[in-house]
Amino acid sequence: MTELGLYFAKKSINRSDVSRKTGISKTRLSELANNSSTQLIVRELYLISLAVDEDPGFLFTYVCKGIELPKE
């Protein structure tokens, strides 16, 4: 499960509602929530944050936690 998937679970977010509000398919939301190799597009993240009434900056930080610059 991805960080977005964990966020959905923690907040008990209904993916069907998010899909209806954003136009992002339920299949795509499932991929974003379950498959760590699926790339989340910024536009999708912004739409999701609007649909779940969350600050886009907070959701961005939440979803991207653990991502760091490579060591030199």
N, C-alpha and C positions, 0 to 999 in steps of 0.2 A: 504494500500500500504506500502511496506517495504522501507527501506532506499535505497536499490538497485533500486527498482522501481521508487522512487523519482529521483534518479540519472539519470536513463534512460530517464525519462520524461524531466528533466531539460536540459539535453544535446541533446534531440531529437534523441536518439539512436534507431536504427532499430534493433529489436530483431532477425529478420530473418537473417540479416547480421552477427550479433554476433553468432547466431546458426551455420551458415555456416562456419564461421572462426574458431570456437572453437570445434565444434562437440557436443556441449550441445544442447539437443533438445529444440525446441520452447516451448514445454509443460513445460519442466523443468525451462526454463527461466521465463515463466509466473508464475509458482509456486514461484520461488525465488523473483519475483518482486511484487507479490500480497498477498502472504500468510505468515504472520509473524511467523507462527509455523514451516515453512520449514527451515531446517538447511542448510546453505551455506557451502560447502566444500572449504577448502583453495585452492585446485587445481582449482576448478571452478572460484573462485575469481581471481586467477592469470591469467587464460586463458582469462577471460572477460577483465581484465585490458590490456592485450596485444592486444586483438581485438579492443578495443576502444582507443588505444594509450594513456593510462593513467598510471601514476606511480602506481605500485601495492601498495606501502605504503600509498599513498594518498587515494586510493579507499578502502583499508582496514580500515583506520581511518574513512573515510566517512560512510562506511556501519556499523561500530561498534560504532558510536557515541551514547552516552546515556547508554552504557553498563558500569557498575561499579562493583567493588568488593562488596560483601555483607557486611553490617555493622556487626561489632563484638559485 
